[in-house]
Amino acid sequence: MRSTQFDEDFPFEAEPEQRGRSKSHTPWEQNSSRDCIVLCIDDRPPLLEIRKAALASHGFCIKTASNGFDALKLLEQSLVDVIFLEYKQEGMDSEAVAYKIKQRFPNLPIIMLSAYTDIPERVLWLVDDYVMKSELPDGLLRAVRRAGRPTNGMRVQARRAS
């Protein structure tokens, strides 16, 4: 079933290998978290607070958004290195949120969080990684390290170029 929250040109039919997924990020160093900015998107405040505490205890700077609309506004105003996106949300669904983010910021890593094991393949192709909730909180740290991150200069140039 196609979500009505997308622009008409969403490439559902395109094969994943034709859409050119870019992996130009450098691997993380174990101690580079202190200047990393993570955006957590979830419509349940208690879960946001748990993730915020877990990541902040490892030195990450955490921003939160309680829905996709707020996340998109925040991304226009703030620099972010990595996004944690909850799969099941009210309002703008996670598929639409990931699509809009990748449209505007194609190299910004998105990590999907879910307890579901049957996430549609088209959703998984929009994100850079997937973490089962059963793997939390350690899965958060592993996923951030796998994602790598662009330098601040790359983020600024990407925003100016668009």
C-alpha positions in Angstrom: 0.0 0.0 0.0 1.4 3.4 -1.0 1.5 6.2 1.6 -0.3 9.3 0.6 2.3 11.5 2.4 4.8 11.3 -0.5 5.4 13.4 -3.5 4.2 11.7 -6.7 7.8 11.0 -7.8 8.7 8.7 -5.0 10.6 5.8 -6.6 8.8 2.8 -5.1 9.2 0.8 -8.3 12.9 1.5 -8.7 15.3 -1.3 -7.9 17.5 -0.4 -4.9 20.7 -0.8 -6.8 19.5 1.7 -9.4 19.0 4.4 -6.8 22.7 4.7 -5.9 23.0 4.4 -2.2 26.0 6.4 -1.1 28.4 5.3 1.7 31.0 8.0 1.7 31.3 8.3 5.5 34.5 7.6 7.4 34.5 5.0 10.2 34.1 6.3 13.7 36.9 6.4 16.2 36.0 5.0 19.7 36.3 8.4 21.4 34.8 10.7 18.7 31.3 10.9 20.2 31.9 14.1 22.1 31.2 16.3 19.0 28.6 14.0 17.4 25.0 15.4 17.2 22.3 12.7 17.2 18.6 13.4 16.4 16.2 10.9 18.0 12.7 10.9 16.5 9.9 9.1 18.4 6.3 10.0 19.3 6.7 8.6 22.8 8.5 11.0 25.2 9.5 8.3 27.7 11.4 6.4 25.0 13.0 9.6 23.8 14.3 10.2 27.3 15.7 6.7 27.6 17.6 7.0 24.3 18.8 10.5 25.2 20.2 9.4 28.5 21.9 6.3 27.0 23.6 8.2 24.2 24.4 11.3 26.4 26.2 9.0 28.9 28.6 8.2 26.1 29.2 11.8 25.2 26.8 12.4 22.3 24.9 15.6 21.9 21.3 14.7 21.6 18.4 16.5 20.0 14.9 15.1 20.0 11.7 15.5 17.9 8.4 14.0 18.8 7.2 13.6 15.2 8.4 13.8 11.6 7.2 17.4 11.1 9.2 18.7 14.0 12.2 16.7 12.9 12.2 18.2 9.4 11.9 21.7 10.9 14.8 21.0 13.3 17.0 19.7 10.4 16.5 23.0 8.6 17.7 24.9 11.6 20.4 22.6 13.2 23.3 20.5 12.2 22.9 16.8 12.8 25.3 13.9 12.2 23.0 10.8 12.7 19.3 10.2 13.0 17.5 7.5 15.0 14.0 7.1 13.6 11.3 5.0 15.3 9.5 2.9 12.8 5.9 3.1 14.2 4.8 6.6 14.7 1.6 8.6 14.7 1.2 11.5 12.2 3.8 11.4 9.4 4.9 7.8 9.2 8.5 6.8 9.4 8.6 5.9 5.7 7.6 9.5 4.7 10.0 11.0 7.3 12.9 9.0 5.9 12.0 9.8 2.3 11.8 13.6 3.1 15.1 13.6 4.9 16.9 11.7 2.2 15.4 14.0 -0.4 16.9 17.1 1.4 20.0 15.5 3.0 20.9 12.4 1.0 24.1 11.6 2.9 22.7 12.0 6.4 22.7 8.6 8.0 19.2 7.4 9.2 19.1 4.4 11.6 15.6 2.8 11.9 14.6 1.5 15.3 11.8 -1.1 15.7 10.5 -4.1 17.4 9.0 -5.3 14.2 10.8 -7.8 12.0 8.6 -7.4 8.9 9.5 -3.9 7.8 8.9 -3.5 4.1 12.0 -3.6 1.9 11.2 -0.2 0.4 11.4 1.4 3.9 14.7 -0.4 4.6 16.2 1.0 1.4 15.5 4.5 2.6 17.6 4.1 5.8 21.3 3.3 6.4 20.9 0.8 9.2 18.3 -1.0 11.3 18.4 -1.8 15.0 16.0 -4.1 16.7 14.7 -2.8 20.1 15.9 -6.0 21.7 19.5 -4.8 20.9 19.0 -1.6 22.9 20.9 0.3 24.4 24.2 -1.3 23.0 22.7 -1.5 19.5 22.4 2.3 19.5 26.1 2.8 20.0 27.1 0.1 17.4 24.8 1.6 14.8 26.2 5.1 15.3 29.7 3.8 14.9 28.8 1.9 11.8 27.1 4.9 10.3 30.3 7.1 10.4 29.8 10.8 10.1 30.7 13.7 7.8 32.8 16.5 9.1 31.1 19.8 10.1 32.4 21.4 6.9 30.7 18.8 4.8 27.4 19.4 6.6 27.6 23.1 6.1 28.5 22.8 2.4 25.7 20.3 1.8 23.2 22.8 3.3 24.6 25.7 1.3 24.5 23.8 -2.0 20.8 23.0 -1.8 
